[in-house]
Amino acid sequence: MGPATSSRSRATRLALLDAFTAGAGLGYLAHEYREVVVANPGIIGLTLLLVFASGYLVRMALRALRRANSRIDAIFADELGKKPSPRPP
């Protein structure tokens, strides 16, 4: 990862690495606690559903905050553009 690597590309690589690490950890836990996983599939399914739903809600909240931030930035840029320059003409 040299200077030519963009921050978005780096973030994507880190996200993939995080997903792989989480998957490997969950696979290890599922292997170790196989009897528990087989005995309680409903509870595990509901837990996964809640985890994904909360992730979706966090994603939606972040989108709303980004939209609000861009609107505020536009308002500030518009208002600051209307102010006269403090420098003498």
Order of alpha helices (4+ residues) and beta strands (2+ residues): alpha-alpha-alpha
